[in-house]
């Protein structure tokens, strides 16, 4: 019983000493000028901050082609003879005057069938 207790105490002392050493080593941590410049650049917002409204919005249709039963996103099963089309896709390109978040067909299917 005494040996078990002594073993547990020794492990605890070693763990505390190791933790103390790690803390003392990290106190003297310094970053190079390059690292500091990178941190500052990442912290600054680009183009003055706010929402970037420099995009064109391009809506498109999402179409499934098939002849028979089609399972969408591992869920709902639809009967399709030819094609099934839904509006809702959106892609963005630079050079416009709108904010834009792309919408993929998988998102459209999920919204419709959830």
Helices and strands as residue ranges (DSSP letters): H 2-27, H 33-43, G 46-48, E 55-71, E 77-94, H 105-113
